[in-house]
Amino acid sequence: MFRSIWLWLLLLSGSSFAQNYYYPPTTGDDWETMDGASLGWNTALYDSLFQFLDEHNSKSFMVLYQGRIVIEWYADDFGPEKWWYWASAGKSLTASLIGIAQQKKWLDIHQKTSDILGKGWTSTPPDKEDLITIRHQLTMTTGLDDLVDDQNCLDPECLDYRADAGTRWFYYNAPYRLLEDVLAKSSKMNINQVTNTLLGNQIGMGGLWVDYVRWGTARDMARFGLFALSDGRWAGKTILDDPEYFHDMTHSSQSLNPSYGYLWWLNGYDSYILPGFGFSWPGSIIPDAPSDLYAALGKDDQKIYVVPSEDLVVVRQGNKAVPEALLALSPFDNELWQLLQAITVGSTSSRKGDFIPGNIRVYPNPARLGQQVSINNPGPVLQGNLTDLSGKIIWTGDVSAGQNQYHFRIQHPGVYFLCIRDGGITRLTNRLIFY
């Protein structure tokens, strides 16, 4: 009871922000814009940002400040009317729909999934299946065995027991996808009807679910990001009217992977588990981004970043940005935010001109033990060193101009830190993961 009252007071205390927020009409193409220079942004770095986006296979990119468009960029073969797949960024949309569905009493996230999907939706023993709730699906803690040939197989024989629900975190797509079936069965509508009824029509978000994958324009993604930035509100109307659910969705939902909420990735926590890995890494998911950032992240670097402290929504669509891109997070995230922070809040490590931290690329990351790491340095010869978590120097040497291979001779898996300097100026600090 006290927690619910506290959450209401917390949200009400911040409700004055909505007076300054702009919401585009739910129909038509009108959308107010702002000049970044009026916000004190370093617009001289825009060309470097656009070059970075183009070099990293981006199709579209948007930045909203308090709902208004400050940056909107498209590749030559793309445009505001073009659709692109959200990939797993659609998970965060599903989490919001689950919250609204619970508000309408179609379901309760603490109820057994079998209450809606029926007994035998898995091939686990009945007593183990009964442990799995909708909340476990939202938090990637169903305990179902992820060691299957097809991570998207929804047949009961593909969904077997590995651990009790709530005791193991693993990024497993199939239990998530079944949340769309939960929504459809509990509402007696298909998933596209559910999405349009609960959210899409109210915020002007177009798009379509096709075989459990969301598609839409960059502006559709930006509308959803603005809805999230507004704590579930739109133009004075509260759509997700459950402060406790919204808080839990965008804050750590369990202790196994503190950087994960209800299908949202969370910055600023002490550790995280990457998709495909069964162990934790120390630190936050995007070290150079604001600590309160939370994000909808999808395969091939589909991104919706929400930053309440800076009133920002950032959207990126496109092909895989870097060769080693993973299912959600990739080195692209931190490189992009190094650039964005240099633009929006300034950077003491950046000089005038095109040579800024985000231009240096390091890949693959994560890398296998014994694998060479490539550093692409577009500037002059720099100085680099690699240290372990204790600060012990593992490697030091010149970082030559151009693209070169480096063998760091890492003997133990773990997290290491690469620092690249230009005299007394730090050009790049990157976390490298070896496994």
C-alpha positions as CSV (number, residue, x, y, z in Angstrom):
1,M,0.0,0.0,0.0
2,F,2.7,2.5,1.0
3,R,4.7,1.6,-2.1
4,S,1.8,2.4,-4.4
5,I,1.1,5.7,-2.7
6,W,4.8,6.6,-2.9
7,L,4.8,5.8,-6.6
8,W,1.8,7.9,-7.3
9,L,3.3,10.8,-5.4
10,L,6.5,10.4,-7.3
11,L,4.8,10.5,-10.7
12,L,2.5,13.4,-9.7
13,S,5.5,15.4,-8.5
14,G,7.0,15.1,-12.0
15,S,3.7,15.7,-13.9
16,S,4.5,19.3,-14.6
17,F,7.0,18.1,-17.3
18,A,4.0,17.3,-19.5
19,Q,3.2,21.0,-19.7
20,N,6.4,21.5,-21.7
21,Y,6.0,18.4,-23.8
22,Y,4.7,18.5,-27.3
23,Y,2.8,15.6,-28.9
24,P,2.3,15.3,-32.6
25,P,-1.2,14.9,-33.9
26,T,-2.4,11.3,-34.1
27,T,-3.1,11.7,-37.9
28,G,-1.1,13.3,-40.6
29,D,2.6,14.2,-41.0
30,D,2.7,17.4,-38.9
31,W,5.4,17.3,-36.2
32,E,7.0,20.3,-34.7
33,T,10.8,20.7,-34.9
34,M,13.5,22.5,-32.9
35,D,16.9,23.8,-33.8
36,G,19.6,22.1,-31.8
37,A,21.5,25.4,-31.6
38,S,18.6,26.9,-29.6
39,L,19.3,24.2,-27.0
40,G,23.0,24.9,-26.9
41,W,23.9,21.7,-28.8
42,N,27.1,21.5,-30.8
43,T,25.5,21.4,-34.3
44,A,28.9,21.6,-35.9
45,L,29.2,17.9,-35.1
46,Y,26.0,17.0,-37.0
47,D,28.0,16.1,-40.2
48,S,30.2,13.8,-38.2
49,L,27.1,12.1,-36.7
50,F,25.5,11.6,-40.1
51,Q,28.7,10.2,-41.5
52,F,29.0,7.8,-38.5
53,L,25.4,6.7,-39.1
54,D,25.9,6.2,-42.8
55,E,29.2,4.2,-42.2
56,H,27.3,2.0,-39.7
57,N,24.6,0.9,-42.1
58,S,21.9,3.0,-40.6
59,K,18.6,3.7,-42.5
60,S,17.0,6.2,-40.2
61,F,17.8,8.2,-37.1
62,M,15.7,10.6,-35.0
63,V,16.3,12.6,-31.8
64,L,13.3,14.2,-30.0
65,Y,13.6,16.8,-27.2
66,Q,10.5,17.1,-25.1
67,G,8.6,15.6,-28.1
68,R,9.9,17.9,-30.8
69,I,12.1,16.7,-33.6
70,V,15.6,18.1,-33.3
71,I,17.4,15.6,-35.6
72,E,15.8,13.5,-38.4
73,W,18.1,11.8,-40.8
74,Y,17.6,9.2,-43.5
75,A,19.9,7.2,-45.7
76,D,19.7,8.0,-49.4
77,D,17.6,4.9,-50.1
78,F,15.2,5.5,-47.2
79,G,12.6,8.0,-46.0
80,P,10.0,8.8,-43.3
81,E,7.4,6.7,-45.0
82,K,9.5,3.5,-45.2
83,W,8.8,0.6,-42.8
84,W,11.6,-1.3,-41.1
85,Y,11.5,-4.2,-38.6
86,W,11.8,-3.4,-34.9
87,A,13.2,-6.9,-34.1
88,S,13.4,-7.3,-30.3
89,A,12.8,-3.6,-29.7
90,G,9.2,-4.7,-30.1
91,K,9.5,-6.6,-26.8
92,S,9.3,-3.3,-25.0
93,L,6.1,-2.4,-26.9
94,T,4.7,-5.8,-25.8
95,A,5.6,-5.0,-22.2
96,S,3.6,-1.8,-22.4
97,L,0.6,-3.6,-23.9
98,I,0.7,-6.2,-21.1
99,G,0.6,-3.3,-18.5
100,I,-2.5,-1.8,-20.2
101,A,-4.1,-5.2,-20.5
102,Q,-3.6,-5.7,-16.8
103,Q,-5.1,-2.3,-16.1
104,K,-8.2,-3.4,-18.0
105,K,-8.2,-6.6,-15.9
106,W,-7.8,-8.9,-18.9
107,L,-5.0,-10.5,-17.1
108,D,-2.7,-10.3,-14.0
109,I,1.0,-10.6,-14.5
110,H,1.3,-12.7,-11.3
111,Q,-1.1,-15.4,-12.6
112,K,0.0,-18.6,-14.1
113,T,0.6,-18.5,-17.9
114,S,-1.3,-21.7,-18.2
115,D,-4.4,-19.9,-17.0
116,I,-4.5,-18.2,-20.4
117,L,-2.6,-20.5,-22.7
118,G,-3.9,-23.7,-21.2
119,K,-2.2,-26.6,-19.4
120,G,0.4,-28.3,-21.5
121,W,1.7,-25.2,-23.3
122,T,5.1,-26.5,-22.3
123,S,6.5,-30.1,-22.0
124,T,7.7,-29.5,-18.5
125,P,6.3,-31.5,-15.6
126,P,2.9,-30.0,-14.6
127,D,4.1,-28.8,-11.2
128,K,7.0,-26.9,-12.9
129,E,4.8,-25.4,-15.6
130,D,2.5,-24.1,-12.8
131,L,5.5,-22.1,-11.4
132,I,5.7,-19.9,-14.6
133,T,3.8,-16.7,-14.5
134,I,3.3,-13.9,-17.0
135,R,5.8,-11.8,-15.0
136,H,8.4,-14.5,-15.5
137,Q,7.9,-14.1,-19.3
138,L,8.3,-10.4,-18.9
139,T,11.6,-10.8,-17.0
140,M,13.2,-13.6,-19.0
141,T,13.1,-15.9,-16.0
142,T,10.8,-18.7,-17.1
143,G,13.4,-21.3,-16.4
144,L,12.6,-23.0,-19.8
145,D,15.5,-24.7,-21.5
146,D,17.1,-22.4,-24.1
147,L,19.4,-25.0,-25.5
148,V,17.1,-25.7,-28.5
149,D,17.8,-25.7,-32.2
150,D,15.1,-23.0,-32.9
151,Q,14.8,-20.2,-30.3
152,N,11.5,-19.2,-31.8
153,C,9.8,-22.6,-31.7
154,L,6.6,-22.2,-29.8
155,D,5.5,-25.9,-29.8
156,P,5.3,-27.5,-26.4
157,E,8.0,-30.0,-27.2
158,C,10.4,-27.1,-27.7
159,L,9.6,-25.7,-24.3
160,D,11.2,-28.0,-21.7
161,Y,12.3,-27.6,-18.1
162,R,15.8,-26.4,-17.1
163,A,15.3,-24.6,-13.8
164,D,12.5,-23.4,-11.6
165,A,10.9,-20.2,-12.8
166,G,12.5,-17.1,-11.2
167,T,15.9,-18.8,-10.5
168,R,17.6,-18.3,-13.9
169,W,17.9,-15.4,-16.3
170,F,18.4,-16.1,-20.0
171,Y,17.4,-14.1,-23.1
172,Y,15.0,-16.6,-24.7
173,N,12.7,-15.5,-27.5
174,A,10.1,-18.2,-27.5
175,P,8.6,-17.5,-24.0
176,Y,8.5,-13.8,-24.9
177,R,6.7,-14.4,-28.2
178,L,4.0,-16.3,-26.3
179,L,3.1,-13.1,-24.6
180,E,1.6,-12.0,-27.8
181,D,-0.6,-15.1,-27.6
182,V,-1.4,-14.2,-24.0
183,L,-2.6,-10.8,-25.2
184,A,-4.6,-12.3,-28.0
185,K,-6.3,-15.0,-26.0
186,S,-7.1,-12.7,-23.0
187,S,-8.5,-10.0,-25.2
188,K,-10.2,-12.2,-27.8
189,M,-8.5,-10.1,-30.5
190,N,-5.5,-10.6,-32.7
191,I,-2.3,-8.9,-31.8
192,N,-2.6,-6.1,-34.3
193,Q,-6.1,-5.3,-33.1
194,V,-4.8,-5.4,-29.5
195,T,-2.0,-3.0,-30.3
196,N,-4.2,-0.5,-32.2
197,T,-6.9,-0.6,-29.6
198,L,-4.7,-0.3,-26.5
199,L,-2.1,2.1,-27.8
200,G,-1.5,2.6,-31.5
201,N,-4.7,4.6,-32.2
202,Q,-4.2,6.8,-29.2
203,I,-0.7,7.9,-30.0
204,G,-0.9,7.8,-33.8
205,M,1.5,4.9,-34.0
206,G,1.2,2.9,-37.2
207,G,2.8,-0.3,-38.1
208,L,2.1,-4.0,-38.1
209,W,3.0,-7.3,-36.4
210,V,4.1,-9.9,-38.9
211,D,4.9,-13.4,-37.5
212,Y,5.6,-12.0,-34.0
213,V,7.9,-9.2,-35.4
214,R,6.8,-5.5,-35.3
215,W,7.3,-3.3,-38.4
216,G,6.9,0.4,-38.8
217,T,8.5,3.7,-39.6
218,A,11.1,5.6,-37.5
219,R,8.4,8.0,-36.5
220,D,6.2,5.1,-35.3
221,M,9.1,4.1,-33.0
222,A,9.6,7.7,-31.9
223,R,5.9,8.0,-31.0
224,F,6.3,4.9,-28.8
225,G,9.5,6.3,-27.3
226,L,7.7,9.6,-26.5
227,F,4.8,7.6,-24.8
228,A,7.4,5.9,-22.6
229,L,9.3,9.2,-21.9
230,S,5.9,10.6,-20.7
231,D,5.4,7.7,-18.2
232,G,2.6,6.2,-20.2
233,R,0.8,9.4,-21.0
234,W,0.0,11.2,-24.3
235,A,-1.2,14.8,-24.7
236,G,-2.8,15.0,-21.2
237,K,-4.3,11.5,-21.3
238,T,-2.9,8.7,-19.1
239,I,-2.9,5.5,-21.2
240,L,-0.9,3.2,-19.0
241,D,-2.6,4.2,-15.8
242,D,-0.6,2.0,-13.4
243,P,2.4,3.8,-11.8
244,E,3.6,0.7,-10.0
245,Y,3.7,-1.4,-13.2
246,F,5.4,1.4,-15.2
247,H,8.0,1.8,-12.5
248,D,8.7,-1.9,-12.4
249,M,8.8,-2.1,-16.2
250,T,11.6,0.6,-16.4
251,H,13.6,-0.4,-13.3
252,S,15.4,-3.5,-12.3
253,S,12.8,-6.3,-12.2
254,Q,15.0,-9.1,-10.6
255,S,18.4,-9.5,-9.1
256,L,19.7,-12.1,-11.6
257,N,20.2,-9.4,-14.4
258,P,19.7,-6.0,-12.7
259,S,20.0,-4.3,-16.1
260,Y,16.7,-5.7,-17.3
261,G,13.1,-4.5,-16.4
262,Y,10.0,-5.8,-18.1
263,L,11.5,-6.4,-21.6
264,W,13.3,-3.0,-21.4
265,W,17.1,-2.7,-21.1
266,L,18.3,-0.5,-18.3
267,N,21.5,1.6,-18.0
268,G,23.2,2.6,-14.8
269,Y,23.2,-0.7,-12.9
270,D,26.2,-2.5,-11.6
271,S,26.1,-5.6,-13.8
272,Y,24.3,-7.2,-16.8
273,I,23.9,-10.4,-18.7
274,L,24.2,-10.3,-22.5
275,P,21.9,-12.2,-24.8
276,G,23.5,-15.6,-25.5
277,F,25.7,-15.6,-22.4
278,G,24.9,-17.2,-19.1
279,F,27.0,-15.1,-16.8
280,S,27.2,-11.4,-15.6
281,W,29.5,-8.7,-16.7
282,P,30.4,-5.8,-14.3
283,G,29.3,-2.3,-15.1
284,S,26.5,-0.6,-16.9
285,I,25.3,-1.6,-20.4
286,I,26.2,1.8,-22.1
287,P,28.9,3.4,-20.0
288,D,29.0,6.7,-21.9
289,A,25.2,7.2,-21.9
290,P,23.1,8.9,-19.2
291,S,22.7,6.5,-16.2
292,D,18.9,6.8,-16.3
293,L,18.6,5.7,-19.9
294,Y,16.4,2.8,-20.7
295,A,16.1,1.2,-24.1
296,A,14.1,-1.0,-26.5
297,L,16.9,-2.9,-28.3
298,G,16.6,-5.3,-31.2
299,K,18.7,-7.4,-33.5
300,D,20.9,-5.6,-36.0
301,D,20.9,-2.5,-33.9
302,Q,17.3,-1.4,-33.9
303,K,17.1,1.1,-31.1
304,I,14.7,3.2,-29.1
305,Y,16.6,5.1,-26.3
306,V,14.6,7.0,-23.6
307,V,16.4,9.5,-21.4
308,P,14.1,11.1,-18.8
309,S,16.9,13.3,-17.2
310,E,17.5,14.9,-20.6
311,D,14.0,14.7,-22.1
312,L,15.3,12.8,-25.0
313,V,14.0,10.0,-27.3
314,V,16.5,8.6,-29.8
315,V,15.6,6.1,-32.6
316,R,17.9,4.2,-34.9
317,Q,16.8,1.7,-37.6
318,G,19.0,-0.1,-40.1
319,N,21.1,-3.1,-40.9
320,K,23.7,-4.5,-38.5
321,A,25.9,-1.6,-37.5
322,V,29.1,-3.5,-36.6
323,P,30.2,-7.0,-37.6
324,E,29.9,-8.4,-34.1
325,A,26.4,-7.1,-33.4
326,L,24.5,-9.2,-31.0
327,L,20.7,-9.7,-30.4
328,A,20.2,-6.5,-28.5
329,L,23.4,-4.7,-27.3
330,S,26.4,-4.1,-29.4
331,P,29.5,-1.8,-29.3
332,F,27.5,0.6,-31.6
333,D,25.5,1.7,-28.5
334,N,28.4,3.2,-26.7
335,E,30.0,4.6,-29.8
336,L,26.8,6.4,-30.7
337,W,26.3,7.8,-27.2
338,Q,29.9,9.1,-27.1
339,L,28.9,11.2,-30.2
340,L,25.5,12.2,-28.8
341,Q,26.9,13.3,-25.5
342,A,29.5,15.4,-27.3
343,I,26.7,17.1,-29.3
344,T,24.0,17.5,-26.5
345,V,26.1,18.2,-23.4
346,G,29.6,18.8,-24.7
347,S,32.7,16.8,-24.2
348,T,36.0,18.0,-22.8
349,S,37.8,15.3,-24.7
350,S,36.6,16.5,-28.1
351,R,38.5,18.9,-30.3
352,K,37.0,20.9,-33.1
353,G,36.6,19.1,-36.3
354,D,35.6,15.6,-37.4
355,F,37.9,13.6,-35.2
356,I,35.8,12.7,-32.2
357,P,35.6,9.6,-30.0
358,G,32.9,7.8,-31.9
359,N,35.1,7.7,-35.1
360,I,37.4,5.0,-33.5
361,R,36.0,1.5,-34.0
362,V,37.1,-1.5,-32.1
363,Y,35.8,-5.0,-33.1
364,P,34.9,-7.7,-32.6
365,N,33.6,-7.1,-29.1
366,P,33.0,-9.5,-27.4
367,A,36.0,-11.4,-28.8
368,R,37.2,-15.0,-28.2
369,L,40.4,-15.7,-26.3
370,G,43.3,-15.6,-28.7
371,Q,41.3,-13.7,-31.3
372,Q,42.9,-10.6,-32.8
373,V,41.1,-7.3,-32.3
374,S,40.8,-4.7,-35.1
375,I,41.1,-1.0,-34.3
376,N,40.0,1.4,-37.0
377,N,41.7,4.8,-36.3
378,P,40.8,7.5,-38.8
379,G,43.1,10.0,-37.1
380,P,46.9,10.3,-36.4
381,V,48.9,7.7,-34.5
382,L,47.6,7.5,-30.9
383,Q,48.7,5.8,-27.7
384,G,46.8,2.9,-26.2
385,N,46.8,0.7,-23.2
386,L,44.7,-2.3,-22.1
387,T,44.1,-3.0,-18.4
388,D,42.2,-5.6,-16.5
389,L,39.7,-4.9,-13.7
390,S,42.4,-4.5,-11.1
391,G,44.2,-1.8,-13.2
392,K,47.0,-4.1,-14.2
393,I,48.4,-3.1,-17.7
394,I,48.0,-6.0,-20.1
395,W,49.1,-4.2,-23.2
396,T,50.5,-0.8,-24.2
397,G,51.5,0.5,-27.6
398,D,50.8,2.8,-30.5
399,V,47.5,2.8,-32.3
400,S,48.4,3.3,-35.9
401,A,46.3,5.2,-38.4
402,G,43.9,3.2,-40.5
403,Q,42.6,-0.3,-39.7
404,N,45.1,-2.6,-38.0
405,Q,45.0,-5.9,-36.1
406,Y,46.2,-6.2,-32.5
407,H,46.9,-9.4,-30.5
408,F,46.5,-8.6,-26.8
409,R,47.4,-12.1,-25.6
410,I,44.5,-12.3,-23.2
411,Q,44.7,-15.5,-21.2
412,H,41.6,-15.3,-19.0
413,P,38.0,-14.5,-20.0
414,G,36.6,-11.3,-18.5
415,V,36.2,-7.6,-18.9
416,Y,39.1,-5.4,-19.9
417,F,39.4,-1.6,-20.5
418,L,41.0,-0.1,-23.6
419,C,42.1,3.5,-23.3
420,I,43.3,5.4,-26.4
421,R,44.9,8.9,-25.9
422,D,46.1,11.7,-28.1
423,G,48.7,13.2,-25.8
424,G,46.8,14.3,-22.7
425,I,43.4,14.0,-24.4
426,T,41.4,10.8,-24.0
427,R,39.9,9.8,-27.3
428,L,38.3,6.5,-26.4
429,T,37.6,4.4,-23.3
430,N,36.1,1.1,-24.3
431,R,35.2,-2.0,-22.4
432,L,36.4,-5.1,-24.2
433,I,34.9,-8.5,-23.3
434,F,36.9,-11.7,-24.0
435,Y,35.3,-15.1,-23.6
